[in-house]
Amino acid sequence: MNLNKNIQILDCTLRDGGLGLEDAEKNKIASIRFTEKDACSVAENLTLSEIDIIELGSIEITPDDRRGFCIYQDIQSISKVMPKKKNGNQLFAALYRGPDTPIEDIPEWNPSLCEAVRVIIRYSELQKSLDFCAALSTKGYKVFVQPMLTMRYSDEEIKDLIQKSNKMGAYALYFVDSYGYMQASDVMRLFKVYDQGLDKNIRIGFHSHNNINLALSNVLSFIEINTERKIIVDSCLLGMGQGAGNLQTELFIGYLKQNQEIRYSYSRVLEACEIIENYTEQGSWGYSVTRLLPAIYKTAYKYGIALRYHYRLRYSEMDVVLSEMPEDLRQRYTPENTVNLLERTGFFEEIKVEG
């Protein structure tokens, strides 16, 4: 088997897992937050495992204390939880959930701050998001351009992402399977387009989701591509993340361990798994029919959560609602859109009568 030797692993357990816990609390599925001790222990074990890039959480201006979801107010706050690097090539990352932080409030990079910043590219604010990335790059950060739900982008929009990433000297440009319905053919197609257009020193990253249980399969297709380009694979301990979760760090490193010499300490990864195991019981993430059905219809997974947990629909009823969804609503989940769908399919009246 021909595996790309230029693989970096980015573990995003604390960030994606934290946002998954936040989603679960908002949707009344579960109510659990990371303890400060557990978050620090996970970060420490991942650091000692020598995983290449460790994402410590996300940044969002908020009046609430949301550190239990690994959400911090600014780059200075999140950088205070950085462990000591195991080696000089290791990176700590923070994610901006959009271009909302005034760029003048973000300091120039210095060694006391997370060196890598990932930015969710909002489709509705494409230019603003890319301008934000470029400004961060100018300030000295290694910028990861993260176009959420990359499959919705047109060929021209993908071309624009590539051109802007080249111009700013991005560290990496990703394709992101936000709703977990990508297949191997999609991975190959996007890689080819990216690879042909990106400067050779820019990494290509892949962030998978596991709604139809193809995260590992898709990632294996990704790392088997014959290329000299450096690539980044995102993963999470036990797959912890939003919705159905992500590729499992321990599964992926275990696979690499069987097929090539690895530089990671697997025992440290497993020690971190012991901690995350304590967060699995309430069903905050992972494969479920509730998260599968939206992926089959290439739809935001939050529709499935609302239909199942709020409106108590049976799976067969959810299937009817999702199959009849207008195309323009598929990526635009709102509570109002959900009511609209239920009314269109006749379920809303039934729900009111039963209620």
C-alpha positions in Angstrom: 0.0 0.0 0.0 1.4 3.4 -1.0 1.0 5.8 1.8 2.0 9.5 1.7 5.0 9.9 3.9 4.4 13.7 4.3 1.4 13.4 6.6 0.8 15.7 9.6 -1.9 14.8 12.1 -3.9 17.5 13.6 -5.9 16.5 16.7 -8.9 18.7 17.2 -10.6 16.9 20.2 -10.7 19.9 22.4 -12.0 22.3 19.8 -14.4 20.1 17.8 -15.3 18.1 20.9 -16.0 21.2 22.9 -18.3 22.5 20.2 -20.0 19.2 20.1 -20.7 19.4 23.9 -22.0 23.0 23.3 -24.4 21.7 20.6 -25.6 18.9 22.9 -26.3 21.3 25.7 -28.2 23.7 23.4 -30.3 20.9 22.0 -30.9 19.4 25.4 -29.3 16.1 24.4 -26.7 16.2 27.2 -25.3 18.7 29.7 -21.6 18.1 30.3 -18.5 20.3 29.9 -14.8 19.7 30.0 -13.3 20.2 33.4 -10.2 22.3 33.4 -8.1 19.4 34.7 -9.3 17.0 31.9 -8.8 19.6 29.1 -5.2 20.2 30.4 -4.5 16.5 30.7 -5.8 15.8 27.1 -3.5 18.6 25.8 -0.6 17.3 27.8 -0.9 13.7 26.7 -1.4 14.7 23.0 1.7 16.9 23.3 3.8 14.0 24.7 2.4 11.7 22.0 4.3 14.1 19.5 1.2 14.5 17.4 2.1 17.3 14.9 -0.6 19.9 15.5 -2.9 20.2 18.6 -5.9 22.4 18.5 -6.6 23.7 21.9 -10.0 25.3 21.3 -11.9 28.0 19.5 -12.1 31.8 19.9 -15.4 33.7 20.0 -16.3 37.0 21.6 -18.9 36.1 24.1 -20.2 37.5 27.4 -20.4 34.0 29.0 -17.7 31.8 30.5 -17.6 28.9 27.9 -14.2 27.5 28.8 -15.9 24.2 29.5 -16.4 24.0 25.8 -12.8 25.1 25.1 -14.2 28.4 23.8 -12.0 31.4 24.7 -12.4 35.2 24.3 -9.1 35.8 22.4 -5.8 34.4 21.2 -4.1 35.5 24.4 -6.4 33.5 26.6 -6.3 30.3 24.7 -2.5 30.5 24.4 -2.2 30.4 28.2 -3.2 26.7 28.2 -0.4 25.7 25.8 1.7 22.9 27.2 5.5 22.9 26.6 6.2 21.5 23.1 7.7 18.0 22.9 9.6 19.0 19.7 10.4 22.1 17.8 8.2 21.2 14.9 5.0 20.8 16.9 2.3 23.4 16.5 -0.5 24.5 18.8 -3.6 25.8 17.0 -6.6 28.0 17.8 -9.7 28.3 15.6 -11.6 31.5 14.9 -15.3 30.7 14.3 -15.5 33.4 11.7 -14.1 36.8 10.9 -15.8 38.6 13.9 -12.9 39.6 16.0 -11.6 43.1 15.0 -8.3 42.5 13.4 -6.8 45.4 15.3 -7.5 43.6 18.6 -5.4 40.6 17.5 -1.7 41.0 18.4 1.2 40.3 16.1 2.4 36.7 16.6 5.1 36.1 19.2 6.3 32.9 20.8 3.9 33.2 23.7 0.9 32.8 21.4 -0.5 29.8 19.4 1.4 29.9 16.1 -1.3 28.2 14.0 -4.7 29.8 13.5 -7.6 28.1 11.7 -10.4 30.2 10.3 -13.9 29.0 9.4 -14.7 30.5 6.1 -18.3 31.5 6.1 -19.9 31.0 2.7 -22.2 34.0 3.3 -19.1 36.2 4.1 -16.6 34.7 1.8 -14.6 37.8 1.0 -14.6 39.1 4.6 -13.4 35.7 5.8 -10.6 35.5 3.3 -9.6 39.1 4.1 -9.5 38.1 7.8 -7.2 35.2 6.9 -4.9 37.4 4.9 -4.6 39.9 7.8 -3.7 37.1 10.2 -1.0 35.9 7.9 0.4 39.4 7.7 0.6 39.4 11.5 2.8 36.4 11.4 0.5 33.5 12.1 0.4 30.2 10.2 -3.1 30.4 8.7 -5.3 27.4 7.9 -8.1 28.3 5.5 -11.2 26.2 6.4 -14.1 26.5 4.0 -16.9 24.8 5.9 -19.0 22.5 3.8 -16.6 22.7 0.9 -18.9 20.6 -1.3 -21.3 23.5 -1.7 -18.6 25.7 -3.4 -18.7 26.2 -7.2 -15.7 25.6 -9.3 -15.2 29.4 -9.5 -15.4 29.8 -5.8 -12.9 27.0 -5.3 -10.6 28.7 -7.7 -10.9 31.9 -5.7 -10.1 30.1 -2.5 -6.9 28.7 -4.1 -5.9 32.1 -5.5 -6.4 33.9 -2.2 -4.6 31.2 -0.3 -1.6 31.5 -2.6 -1.6 35.3 -2.3 -1.7 35.3 1.5 0.9 32.5 1.8 -1.5 30.3 3.8 -0.1 27.4 5.7 -2.9 25.1 4.6 -6.1 25.0 2.6 -8.7 22.4 3.6 -11.6 20.6 2.2 -14.1 20.1 5.0 -16.8 17.4 5.0 -19.1 19.3 7.5 -22.2 17.2 6.9 -20.4 13.9 6.5 -21.5 12.8 3.1 -18.3 13.0 1.0 -17.1 9.9 -0.7 -13.7 8.8 -2.0 -14.5 10.2 -5.5 -15.1 13.7 -3.9 -11.8 13.5 -2.0 -9.9 12.6 -5.2 -11.6 15.4 -7.2 -11.0 18.1 -4.7 -7.4 17.1 -4.1 -6.7 17.2 -7.8 -8.1 20.7 -8.2 -6.3 22.0 -5.1 -3.0 20.3 -6.0 -3.0 21.8 -9.5 -3.7 25.3 -8.3 -1.9 25.7 -5.0 1.7 26.8 -4.5 3.7 23.7 -3.7 4.6 24.7 -0.1 0.9 25.1 0.9 -0.4 22.0 2.6 -3.8 20.4 1.7 -5.9 19.4 4.7 -8.9 17.2 5.1 -11.5 17.4 7.9 -13.8 14.5 7.8 -17.1 13.7 9.6 -18.5 10.3 10.2 -22.3 10.5 9.5 -22.2 7.6 7.0 -19.2 5.9 8.6 -16.8 6.8 5.8 -14.4 9.0 7.6 -11.6 6.4 7.8 -12.2 5.2 4.3 -12.1 8.7 2.9 -9.0 9.6 4.8 -7.2 6.4 3.5 -8.1 7.5 0.0 -6.6 10.9 0.8 -3.3 9.6 2.2 -2.8 7.0 -0.6 -2.7 9.7 -3.3 0.6 9.7 -5.0 2.0 13.2 -4.3 5.0 15.0 -2.9 2.9 17.6 -1.3 2.5 17.7 2.5 -1.0 16.9 3.7 -2.8 17.3 7.0 -5.4 14.8 8.4 -7.7 16.0 11.2 -8.8 13.6 13.8 -10.3 13.4 17.3 -9.9 11.0 20.2 -12.8 8.5 20.1 -14.1 10.6 17.2 -15.4 13.3 19.5 -16.9 16.2 17.6 -20.0 17.9 16.4 -22.8 15.7 15.2 -21.6 12.2 14.2 -18.0 13.2 15.1 -14.8 12.7 13.2 -12.1 10.3 12.3 -10.8 8.7 15.5 -7.2 9.7 16.3 -6.4 6.3 17.9 -7.9 4.4 15.0 -5.9 6.4 12.4 -2.6 6.2 14.3 -3.3 2.5 15.0 -3.7 2.0 11.2 -0.5 3.9 10.5 1.3 1.8 13.2 0.4 -1.4 11.3 1.4 -0.1 7.9 4.5 2.1 8.4 6.9 3.3 11.0 5.4 6.1 13.1 7.0 8.8 15.2 4.0 9.0 17.6 3.7 7.6 21.2 0.7 5.4 20.9 0.6 4.9 24.7 0.1 8.6 25.2 -2.7 8.7 22.7 -4.4 5.9 24.6 -3.9 7.7 27.9 -5.8 10.7 26.4 -8.5 8.3 25.2 -9.0 7.2 28.9 -10.0 10.8 29.7 -12.4 11.3 26.8 -14.0 8.0 27.5 -15.6 9.7 30.5 -17.5 12.0 28.2 -19.1 9.3 25.9 -22.0 8.0 28.0 -24.5 10.8 27.3 -24.5 10.3 23.5 -23.2 13.8 22.7 -21.6 12.6 19.4 -21.1 9.5 17.3 -22.9 7.5 14.6 -26.7 7.4 14.9 -29.6 7.1 12.5 -30.5 10.6 13.5 -27.2 11.9 12.1 -27.2 9.5 9.2 -30.4 10.6 7.5 -29.4 14.2 7.0 -26.2 13.1 5.4 -28.0 10.8 3.0 -29.9 13.9 1.8 -26.8 16.1 1.9 -28.4 18.3 4.5 -27.4 20.0 7.7 -27.3 17.5 10.6 -29.1 19.9 12.9 -32.3 19.2 11.0 -32.0 15.6 12.2 -31.4 16.7 15.8 -34.4 19.0 15.8 -36.8 16.5 14.1 -35.8 13.6 16.4 -35.2 15.3 19.8 -37.5 18.3 19.6 -40.4 17.0 17.5 -40.0 13.3 18.3 -40.4 12.1 14.8 -39.8 8.4 14.0 -37.0 7.6 11.6 -39.3 6.9 8.8 -41.1 10.2 9.3 -37.7 12.0 9.3 -36.9 10.3 6.1 -40.1 11.7 4.5 -39.4 15.3 5.7 -35.7 15.3 4.7 -36.4 13.7 1.3 -38.9 16.5 0.4 -36.7 19.4 1.5 -36.3 22.2 -1.0 -32.7 22.5 -2.3 -32.3 26.1 -1.0 -32.9 25.0 2.6 -30.5 22.1 2.8 -27.5 24.1 4.1 -29.6 26.7 5.9 -30.8 25.1 9.2 -33.0 27.4 11.3 -35.8 26.5 13.7 -38.1 28.4 11.4 -37.0 26.4 8.3 -37.8 23.2 10.3 -41.3 24.3 11.1 -41.7 25.2 7.4 -40.7 21.7 6.4 -43.0 20.1 8.9 -45.9 22.2 7.6 -45.1 21.3 4.0 -45.1 17.6 4.7 -48.2 17.6 7.0 -46.4 16.5 10.1 -46.8 19.8 12.0 -50.5 19.5 12.3 -50.1 15.9 13.6 -47.6 17.1 16.1 -49.9 19.9 17.4 -52.8 17.4 17.7 -50.6 14.9 19.6 -49.3 17.7 21.8 
